[in-house]
Amino acid sequence: STNAYDAISELEAGIFYVDISRASTDMLSSAARSLSSAKGIVIDSRGYPLDRTWAAYFAPRRLQSFTLLTPETQFPDQVEVKMDDGTTSAAPKNASVPKCDLVFLINATAMSAAEHQLSYFRIGGIGTFVGTPTAGVNGNINFLTLPSGRSVSWTGMIAKWPDGSLFHTIGIQPDILVEQSREAIAAGRDEVFEAALRILKENLSTSES
């Protein structure tokens, strides 16, 4: 995320910035009316979200997540393993959900709950994703304590896209690949944010012409 702006900021008339890693549930609820009239929103989804159901504040309709399958082992030797489908949906939080252009900032710090929420928009064909791929890590964590006292953890669910392809280690791929350069980092610039804002303005200009 970029700390140059508040968690929810109006960058210029009708164009907003929302940092999901800093925007709390109360903040999203309070800003709902202002966001409902937005022409476009840059949603910074890099990092872990404070509100793990934030997609509902921006979903224009009911959206489906990727498929989450949990194996249920009932017999030894992996016989008759059943898969429990934990696929979820996100419905509009209220009547004032913004119906405007969305641009999502992503990178490898977006993982688990962040990717789950982003999957609603990717599968729903909503918004433009800018940056680098997300981590490709999702599913509830299983823990096992060994006799030595050490703990081992692993993902206890299978995550798949609607076409059946695996999500793990692949993540959400950007529509437009933008990587931070050394020069930009040294200068304190956020090239991904800059690109996203430029793309959003281009989209708005095209739709208005």
C-alpha positions in Angstrom: 0.0 0.0 0.0 1.0 3.6 -0.3 1.0 5.8 2.8 0.9 9.0 0.8 -2.9 9.1 1.3 -5.3 8.3 4.0 -6.9 4.8 3.9 -9.9 6.2 2.1 -9.1 9.4 0.1 -10.7 11.4 -2.7 -7.7 12.0 -5.0 -9.6 14.4 -7.2 -13.2 15.1 -8.1 -14.9 11.7 -8.3 -11.8 9.6 -8.1 -11.1 7.7 -4.9 -8.3 5.7 -3.3 -9.1 2.8 -0.9 -6.3 1.0 0.9 -7.8 -2.4 2.0 -5.0 -3.1 4.4 -5.8 0.1 6.4 -9.6 0.6 5.8 -11.6 -0.8 8.7 -15.2 -1.9 8.6 -16.3 1.3 10.3 -14.3 3.4 7.8 -15.8 1.5 4.8 -19.3 1.9 6.2 -18.8 5.6 6.9 -17.5 6.2 3.4 -20.2 4.2 1.6 -22.3 7.3 0.7 -19.3 9.2 -0.7 -18.0 6.2 -2.6 -21.4 5.6 -4.2 -21.1 8.7 -6.3 -17.5 7.9 -7.4 -16.6 7.9 -11.1 -13.7 5.5 -10.4 -11.9 3.9 -7.5 -8.3 2.7 -7.1 -8.5 -0.2 -4.7 -5.1 -1.0 -3.1 -5.3 -4.6 -2.2 -1.6 -5.2 -1.6 -1.2 -6.7 1.9 -3.7 -8.3 4.3 -7.2 -6.7 4.6 -8.5 -5.3 7.9 -12.1 -6.2 6.9 -12.0 -9.7 5.4 -15.4 -9.2 3.7 -14.5 -5.9 2.0 -15.6 -7.1 -1.4 -19.3 -6.6 -0.4 -18.7 -2.8 -0.3 -17.8 -2.8 -4.0 -19.7 -5.8 -5.5 -22.3 -4.5 -8.0 -24.1 -7.8 -7.9 -23.8 -11.2 -6.2 -20.3 -12.6 -7.1 -18.8 -16.1 -6.6 -15.4 -16.9 -5.3 -13.0 -19.6 -6.6 -13.8 -23.1 -5.6 -12.6 -24.2 -2.1 -12.6 -27.9 -1.4 -11.8 -29.5 1.9 -11.0 -33.2 1.9 -13.0 -35.3 4.4 -11.1 -38.5 5.2 -13.4 -41.1 6.8 -11.5 -44.3 6.2 -7.8 -45.4 6.2 -5.6 -45.3 3.1 -7.4 -42.4 1.5 -10.4 -44.6 0.7 -13.6 -42.7 -0.3 -12.3 -39.3 0.4 -15.1 -36.7 0.1 -14.7 -33.1 -0.8 -16.7 -30.5 1.0 -17.3 -27.4 -1.2 -16.7 -24.2 0.6 -17.2 -21.8 -2.3 -18.6 -18.5 -1.1 -20.3 -15.5 -2.5 -20.3 -11.8 -1.9 -23.5 -9.7 -2.3 -23.7 -5.9 -2.4 -23.5 -4.6 1.2 -26.2 -2.0 0.6 -28.0 0.0 -2.1 -25.2 2.6 -2.2 -22.5 0.2 -3.6 -20.5 2.2 -6.2 -21.2 1.3 -9.8 -18.1 2.7 -11.4 -14.7 1.7 -12.9 -12.5 -0.2 -10.4 -8.7 -0.7 -10.7 -7.1 -3.1 -8.2 -3.4 -2.9 -7.2 -2.0 -6.3 -6.5 1.3 -8.0 -5.7 2.7 -11.0 -3.7 1.8 -9.5 -0.4 -1.9 -10.1 -1.3 -2.5 -13.6 0.0 -5.2 -15.8 1.6 -8.2 -13.6 2.6 -7.0 -10.9 0.3 -7.0 -13.3 -2.7 -10.3 -14.7 -1.7 -11.9 -11.3 -1.8 -10.2 -10.4 -5.1 -11.4 -13.6 -6.7 -15.0 -12.3 -6.6 -14.0 -9.5 -9.0 -11.7 -11.5 -11.2 -14.3 -14.3 -11.8 -17.0 -11.7 -12.1 -15.0 -9.9 -14.8 -15.0 -6.6 -12.9 -12.2 -4.1 -12.8 -8.6 -4.0 -14.0 -5.8 -5.6 -12.1 -2.5 -3.8 -12.1 0.8 -4.8 -10.6 2.4 -8.3 -10.1 0.8 -11.7 -9.4 -0.6 -12.3 -5.9 0.9 -15.0 -3.7 -1.3 -17.9 -4.8 -1.8 -19.0 -1.1 -5.3 -19.8 0.0 -7.3 -22.1 2.3 -7.6 -22.7 6.0 -4.4 -23.7 7.8 -4.0 -27.2 9.4 -1.5 -27.6 12.2 0.2 -30.7 13.6 2.4 -30.7 16.7 5.2 -33.2 16.5 6.6 -35.2 19.4 9.5 -32.9 19.5 7.2 -30.0 20.2 7.7 -28.4 16.8 4.7 -27.5 14.8 4.1 -28.1 11.1 1.4 -26.3 9.1 0.0 -26.7 5.7 -3.0 -25.6 3.6 -5.9 -27.8 4.3 -8.0 -26.8 1.3 -7.8 -27.1 -2.5 -8.4 -23.8 -4.3 -9.4 -23.9 -8.0 -10.7 -21.5 -10.6 -14.1 -22.2 -12.1 -12.5 -24.0 -15.1 -10.9 -26.5 -12.7 -7.3 -25.1 -12.9 -5.4 -24.8 -9.7 -5.0 -21.5 -7.9 -2.2 -22.5 -5.5 1.2 -21.0 -6.4 -0.3 -19.2 -9.4 -2.5 -16.6 -7.8 -4.3 -13.8 -9.5 -2.4 -12.6 -12.6 -2.5 -8.8 -13.4 -4.1 -7.5 -16.5 -1.3 -5.0 -16.8 2.1 -6.0 -15.4 3.8 -3.2 -13.5 6.9 -3.8 -11.4 8.6 -1.4 -9.0 12.0 -0.2 -10.2 14.9 0.4 -8.0 14.9 4.0 -9.0 11.3 4.4 -8.0 11.8 2.7 -4.6 14.8 5.0 -3.9 12.8 8.0 -4.9 9.8 7.0 -2.7 7.5 6.6 -5.7 4.8 4.0 -6.1 4.9 3.1 -9.8 2.0 0.6 -9.4 -0.2 3.2 -8.0 0.8 5.8 -10.6 0.1 3.3 -13.4 -3.3 2.4 -11.9 -4.4 6.0 -11.6 -3.3 6.7 -15.2 -5.2 3.6 -16.4 -8.3 4.6 -14.5 -8.3 8.1 -16.0 -7.8 6.6 -19.5 -10.8 4.3 -18.9 -12.9 7.2 -17.7 -11.8 9.4 -20.7 -12.7 6.6 -23.1 -16.2 6.0 -21.5 -17.0 9.7 -21.6 -16.0 10.2 -25.2 
